[in-house]
């Protein structure tokens, strides 16, 4: 079967491409923006990519067109598909029918930590010999992949609440048929498609409705938004962090902690990740792995060798005592917890935070006040004001005592001018940020080596 994917370079659709090819299908695709790491992964698989959406790419006619949720009416390829009556579907629906229908699906949902927790869970299953398939919204460094299929029944998926396609406005995760479901946390996000938190809770309620009676939900007991979802109706088993499970920090940065089940210490984790948010992610993964029969002590062993996904506090370079990190930041809470984890790790060392508010919600200004406050844990914060913001980032930054720039070159110049040993530069964006990571590294090599 020839499958053509529109919007192939998104992490989800790129994963669909990799899975479809491994199942023996011919896969081609196109995207407007082609950049690493997904473009690199697709190229290594030998998948043919087209830049842009000229309908000529749909000749000869593919057997089915899988349409990503970034595609909308007016897109030349979308209009061609509809006009010519070509068979089409969404990525989540294709995955449901071709991969998930007969699988034991372990789904990780929530506003924050989905990629990291799903990566942990996939690694716990792999370490235990269960050889899971997975589809995760980032490159899982323990595997070097974002997606794969295997011959076992287990499949780990990052369960995103964003909508499915222009023709299916339900959340993607309602297609995933989970048997083990992690609900990490729940806050207002994706203001471009959700009117308020209640609208997101409705989608989470729909997800919970798909969980079978012998399925299990794992969630934080103190999260009011999730508790409200469960109060709308729940028909399955459940375990909670803060109820059945708990932890005790041994190191304040989260690099060592004790795991407790029913108030009894069952083991101790010592690993390379930092931040209490990652401790909570790990606890969720341990509980989910136990649902498929993996002993807690085996999961604890596995976490010792777990590597965070790319772009999750990823150390890009260390030059002359200056460390440069890349972090995928999309929400004030994630920014705040990431900075808190780094602060606990580095103590009094200087932290310079550099932020590009690129997510749709941040561009709309929904979280503008909390966004500025989230950066206060850094010694200095430099924010970049891209085109297309619906609010004045410069005014908000000035009010909060932060520096705002309209050029990444200006940010690079300032960072390099004040570079010194024992400094930590944390770059936060959910996009390419005009190549600022490599640019800063290159300039640091000139002045610090």
LUMMARZA-805055 format. One line per field, with one value per residue (C-alpha): x, y, z; residue number from 1. Coordinates in Angstrom, 2 decimals. Layout:
N
u = (X  ...)
v = (Y  ...)
w = (Z  ...)
pos = (NUM  ...)
***
This chain:
449
u = (0.00  1.23  0.63  1.25  1.46  0.67  2.55  5.06  7.75  5.76  6.92  3.63  3.25  6.91  6.36  3.37  5.62  8.27  5.68  3.91  7.17  8.20  4.86  5.84  4.00  5.49  5.58  6.04  5.15  5.45  5.72  6.19  8.98  11.56  14.13  15.90  15.53  12.51  13.80  17.03  15.13  12.94  15.92  17.72  14.68  14.80  11.35  10.87  10.05  8.54  8.94  5.61  2.13  2.04  -0.76  1.56  2.95  -0.36  0.23  0.26  -2.61  -1.61  -3.81  -4.54  -3.58  -2.93  -3.63  -1.89  -3.74  -1.67  -3.42  -6.52  -8.99  -7.33  -4.16  -3.58  -3.13  -6.16  -8.30  -7.00  -7.76  -11.33  -11.92  -10.61  -12.25  -8.97  -9.19  -7.98  -7.80  -6.14  -2.95  -4.64  -7.39  -4.86  -2.83  -5.91  -6.90  -3.44  -1.51  -3.50  -6.66  -5.18  -2.44  -2.07  -1.80  -0.07  -1.03  0.48  -1.75  -1.54  -0.47  3.17  5.69  4.04  7.13  9.44  7.07  6.24  9.97  10.59  7.75  8.97  12.43  11.11  9.28  12.32  14.62  12.19  12.29  8.78  10.08  7.31  6.31  5.97  5.07  6.41  6.62  10.39  13.52  13.84  17.58  17.65  16.38  17.47  13.93  10.55  8.51  8.64  6.45  7.38  5.91  4.78  1.32  2.68  2.56  3.44  1.98  2.16  -1.53  -1.97  -5.18  -4.73  -7.37  -7.13  -7.61  -9.55  -12.37  -12.21  -12.07  -11.91  -8.65  -6.17  -6.11  -9.74  -8.52  -5.87  -7.76  -5.61  -5.57  -3.04  -3.56  -1.31  -2.95  0.09  -1.55  -4.09  -3.97  -5.35  -3.37  -3.94  -5.98  -6.17  -8.62  -9.99  -12.13  -11.31  -10.15  -13.63  -13.42  -10.18  -11.67  -14.50  -11.97  -10.21  -13.59  -14.04  -10.62  -11.50  -14.68  -12.55  -10.67  -11.95  -13.15  -9.95  -7.88  -6.13  -5.71  -2.71  -3.00  -1.86  -4.26  -3.88  -4.68  -8.11  -8.67  -8.11  -10.26  -13.07  -12.69  -12.91  -15.97  -17.82  -17.72  -15.14  -15.55  -12.02  -9.27  -7.11  -3.98  -2.72  0.50  -0.13  -2.41  -1.11  2.31  4.63  8.29  10.92  13.67  17.15  18.81  17.02  17.63  15.69  18.70  18.12  14.78  13.00  9.98  7.12  4.14  1.39  3.74  6.48  9.88  10.34  13.53  15.76  16.40  19.71  19.68  20.85  17.56  16.92  13.89  11.00  8.74  10.83  10.58  6.78  7.07  9.17  6.66  3.89  6.01  6.87  3.17  2.18  4.94  3.72  0.28  1.78  3.62  7.02  8.27  9.07  12.68  13.17  11.79  14.11  17.08  15.95  15.75  19.46  20.20  17.36  18.28  15.96  14.51  16.19  15.28  14.38  17.13  19.52  23.12  24.19  27.70  30.14  32.79  35.17  32.93  29.81  27.01  24.38  21.06  18.15  14.69  11.29  9.24  5.57  3.88  4.77  4.46  6.96  9.35  9.09  9.66  12.58  14.29  13.63  15.27  18.30  18.62  18.55  21.25  23.68  23.19  24.52  25.93  24.58  21.60  20.75  17.33  16.57  12.94  11.09  7.30  6.40  3.44  0.04  -1.13  1.87  1.55  -2.03  -0.87  -3.11  -0.33  1.62  1.70  2.58  5.07  7.12  6.92  8.06  11.42  12.22  14.27  16.97  19.66  18.86  16.25  16.37  13.11  12.72  9.68  8.88  6.50  2.83  2.33  -1.15  0.31  3.34  6.04  8.27  5.82  5.31  9.06  9.79  7.11  8.76  12.28  13.33  15.14  13.28  14.85  13.49  16.66  18.38  21.69  21.27  20.63  23.70  25.89  24.74  25.20  28.70  29.69  28.92  30.03  32.14  32.88  30.23  27.45  24.38  22.58  19.10  17.47  13.73  11.60  9.38  10.81  14.13  14.62  16.56  19.44  20.40  21.73  24.47  25.18  25.84  27.99  30.06  30.64  31.48  34.17  35.81  35.86  36.06  38.38)
v = (0.00  3.51  5.94  9.65  11.77  15.50  17.22  14.39  16.26  16.72  14.32  12.41  12.16  11.32  8.46  7.29  7.32  5.19  2.69  2.44  1.79  -0.90  -2.63  -2.93  0.04  2.47  5.83  9.31  12.67  16.43  19.35  23.10  23.15  20.38  20.44  18.05  15.88  14.48  15.26  13.44  10.40  10.24  10.62  7.78  5.58  6.45  8.08  10.47  14.01  16.86  20.46  22.28  21.26  21.23  18.76  17.22  15.13  13.22  11.83  8.93  8.59  7.02  4.35  6.59  10.10  10.51  14.13  15.76  18.09  21.07  20.83  22.97  23.86  25.97  23.90  22.96  19.25  19.12  20.77  18.35  15.32  16.50  17.54  14.27  12.07  10.48  8.14  9.95  9.50  11.03  9.82  8.71  6.84  5.09  4.08  2.77  0.40  -0.75  -0.94  -0.36  -2.42  -5.66  -4.16  -3.63  0.15  2.12  5.76  8.80  11.89  15.25  18.84  18.29  15.46  13.26  12.78  12.16  9.80  7.82  7.52  6.24  3.76  2.40  1.94  0.17  -2.31  -2.76  -3.34  -5.95  -7.82  -6.92  -5.26  -2.65  -0.76  2.97  6.31  9.27  12.98  13.16  11.14  8.57  8.52  4.99  3.82  6.62  6.61  8.24  5.25  1.54  -1.55  -4.97  -8.47  -8.12  -6.91  -3.91  -0.41  2.83  6.05  9.72  10.63  14.21  16.19  18.34  17.87  15.04  16.70  19.44  16.91  15.37  17.88  15.28  14.97  12.59  10.36  9.22  6.93  5.12  2.37  2.40  -0.44  1.34  5.09  7.67  11.03  13.09  16.44  18.81  22.58  24.98  24.86  24.90  28.09  28.09  25.17  25.00  27.78  26.90  24.15  22.62  21.98  20.06  18.13  17.02  15.48  13.76  12.41  10.97  9.33  7.81  6.40  4.28  2.57  -1.01  -2.20  -4.16  -1.26  1.04  4.81  6.21  9.84  12.39  12.37  16.11  17.29  18.90  19.15  15.40  14.56  16.56  14.51  11.24  12.50  12.78  8.99  6.25  2.52  1.10  0.41  3.25  4.00  7.40  9.20  10.65  7.75  4.29  5.59  8.22  9.20  10.78  12.95  11.97  14.68  18.02  18.04  14.78  12.76  10.32  9.39  6.59  4.82  3.99  1.72  1.69  3.76  1.10  1.85  -0.58  0.80  3.76  5.44  7.05  8.41  11.16  13.11  16.10  17.97  16.90  16.95  14.12  12.22  12.39  11.27  8.31  7.31  7.27  5.12  2.66  2.27  1.77  -0.80  -2.71  -2.95  -5.07  -7.24  -5.58  -5.71  -2.35  -3.33  -4.06  -0.64  0.99  -0.78  0.39  4.03  4.01  3.79  5.98  8.94  11.92  12.47  14.96  18.57  17.79  19.53  18.20  19.27  20.55  21.71  22.46  24.98  26.62  25.84  27.20  24.68  25.13  23.26  22.81  22.39  22.00  24.64  25.22  26.29  28.42  25.47  23.44  26.40  26.93  23.26  22.94  25.99  24.73  21.40  23.09  25.44  22.53  20.84  23.76  25.60  29.17  28.91  31.53  30.50  32.46  31.58  32.32  31.92  31.94  31.93  29.83  27.64  28.82  29.42  31.57  33.48  34.35  35.77  33.56  32.90  36.14  37.05  33.57  33.23  36.17  34.95  31.47  32.90  34.50  31.51  32.37  34.90  36.63  35.99  37.03  36.70  36.82  38.52  36.77  38.09  37.23  37.68  38.88  40.82  42.96  40.71  43.77  45.50  42.35  41.76  45.33  45.13  41.95  43.38  41.05  41.81  41.52  41.29  41.27  39.68  36.43  38.02  40.55  37.75  35.84  38.96  39.65  36.05  35.86  39.21  37.98  34.36  33.00  29.64  27.95  29.46  27.58  28.79  27.29  27.79  27.13  26.81  24.22  25.14  25.69  29.18  30.40  28.01  29.88  26.77  26.12  29.83  30.32  27.19  28.38  31.80  30.29  28.18  31.39  33.19  30.42  27.79)
w = (0.00  -0.84  2.05  1.54  4.69  4.71  7.55  7.86  9.80  12.99  15.69  15.67  11.90  11.49  13.90  11.87  8.79  10.48  11.72  8.37  6.56  9.05  8.39  4.73  3.22  0.72  2.52  1.07  2.54  2.55  4.91  4.78  7.35  7.15  9.98  12.40  14.31  12.44  8.95  9.83  11.11  7.99  5.68  7.46  6.79  3.10  3.13  0.21  1.34  -0.66  0.49  0.31  -0.81  -4.59  -5.51  -8.11  -5.25  -5.23  -8.73  -9.20  -6.74  -3.38  -1.82  1.16  2.26  5.99  6.88  9.85  12.20  11.04  7.66  7.10  4.38  1.73  1.73  -1.94  -1.20  1.11  -1.57  -4.19  -1.98  -1.44  -5.06  -6.51  -3.90  -2.77  0.24  3.36  7.11  10.17  11.80  15.04  13.17  10.91  13.98  15.77  12.97  11.90  15.19  18.39  17.90  19.25  21.47  25.20  24.93  27.67  27.10  28.79  28.88  30.66  30.15  31.12  31.02  28.40  26.24  29.20  31.02  27.88  27.15  30.67  30.39  27.05  28.52  31.63  29.42  27.18  30.16  31.50  28.17  27.00  23.79  23.41  20.32  20.89  19.37  21.35  20.56  20.68  20.03  22.84  23.46  24.87  21.47  19.11  17.68  18.24  17.04  16.30  16.09  17.46  17.58  21.21  22.34  24.26  22.79  24.61  23.23  24.11  24.30  23.16  23.79  20.69  18.00  15.46  12.05  10.28  9.79  13.30  16.16  18.93  20.85  19.28  22.35  22.01  19.20  21.25  23.16  26.33  28.86  31.09  31.32  32.98  33.67  34.60  35.40  33.87  33.31  30.74  27.50  23.73  23.92  20.12  20.19  23.75  25.24  28.84  31.18  31.25  27.49  27.98  30.90  28.61  26.21  29.13  30.22  26.73  27.07  30.46  28.91  26.55  29.40  29.98  33.37  34.00  32.71  35.14  35.44  37.33  38.41  41.03  43.95  44.60  41.06  41.33  37.58  37.14  40.15  38.57  35.38  37.32  39.19  35.86  35.63  36.11  35.49  35.78  38.30  39.58  41.58  42.64  43.42  46.84  47.73  46.79  45.75  47.21  47.19  49.42  47.98  49.09  46.98  46.65  42.88  42.44  41.30  44.21  45.77  47.60  46.09  48.47  47.83  50.47  52.69  52.55  51.00  48.10  46.59  45.84  42.49  41.59  38.05  35.69  35.53  37.77  39.05  41.26  38.19  36.76  40.04  39.67  36.04  37.16  39.84  37.23  34.92  37.70  38.58  34.94  34.38  37.45  35.81  33.02  35.53  35.91  39.51  41.06  41.70  38.00  37.06  39.58  37.98  34.54  35.62  36.49  32.75  31.48  29.27  28.97  25.47  23.20  23.97  27.58  29.57  26.94  27.52  24.10  24.98  27.80  26.83  29.26  32.20  30.48  29.96  27.25  27.58  25.19  26.68  24.99  26.79  26.00  29.26  32.32  34.71  32.67  32.57  36.32  37.22  34.79  36.27  39.80  38.96  37.45  40.42  42.86  40.77  40.33  43.61  43.45  39.92  37.53  35.38  32.23  30.81  27.16  26.07  22.77  23.47  20.45  21.43  20.21  23.78  24.65  21.36  22.30  25.64  27.77  30.29  29.91  33.61  34.87  32.02  33.25  36.85  35.81  34.73  38.09  39.31  36.75  37.62  34.35  31.67  28.03  26.11  22.35  20.83  17.53  14.91  15.30  19.05  20.03  22.98  23.82  25.23  25.59  27.94  30.03  30.24  31.30  33.98  35.31  35.08  32.27  29.02  25.72  22.26  18.71  17.30  18.23  17.17  19.99  22.47  21.31  21.58  25.15  26.28  24.84  26.34  29.87  29.47  32.34  34.01  36.17  34.11  32.85  29.73  29.45  26.04  26.02  22.88  21.22  17.82  16.09  17.61  14.56  15.27  18.44  20.20  17.63  17.22  20.94  21.03  18.08  19.63  23.04  21.42  20.16  23.50  26.12  24.64)
pos = (1  2  3  4  5  6  7  8  9  10  11  12  13  14  15  16  17  18  19  20  21  22  23  24  25  26  27  28  29  30  31  32  33  34  35  36  37  38  39  40  41  42  43  44  45  46  47  48  49  50  51  52  53  54  55  56  57  58  59  60  61  62  63  64  65  66  67  68  69  70  71  72  73  74  75  76  77  78  79  80  81  82  83  84  85  86  87  88  89  90  91  92  93  94  95  96  97  98  99  100  101  102  103  104  105  106  107  108  109  110  111  112  113  114  115  116  117  118  119  120  121  122  123  124  125  126  127  128  129  130  131  132  133  134  135  136  137  138  139  140  141  142  143  144  145  146  147  148  149  150  151  152  153  154  155  156  157  158  159  160  161  162  163  164  165  166  167  168  169  170  171  172  173  174  175  176  177  178  179  180  181  182  183  184  185  186  187  188  189  190  191  192  193  194  195  196  197  198  199  200  201  202  203  204  205  206  207  208  209  210  211  212  213  214  215  216  217  218  219  220  221  222  223  224  225  226  227  228  229  230  231  232  233  234  235  236  237  238  239  240  241  242  243  244  245  246  247  248  249  250  251  252  253  254  255  256  257  258  259  260  261  262  263  264  265  266  267  268  269  270  271  272  273  274  275  276  277  278  279  280  281  282  283  284  285  286  287  288  289  290  291  292  293  294  295  296  297  298  299  300  301  302  303  304  305  306  307  308  309  310  311  312  313  314  315  316  317  318  319  320  321  322  323  324  325  326  327  328  329  330  331  332  333  334  335  336  337  338  339  340  341  342  343  344  345  346  347  348  349  350  351  352  353  354  355  356  357  358  359  360  361  362  363  364  365  366  367  368  369  370  371  372  373  374  375  376  377  378  379  380  381  382  383  384  385  386  387  388  389  390  391  392  393  394  395  396  397  398  399  400  401  402  403  404  405  406  407  408  409  410  411  412  413  414  415  416  417  418  419  420  421  422  423  424  425  426  427  428  429  430  431  432  433  434  435  436  437  438  439  440  441  442  443  444  445  446  447  448  449)
***
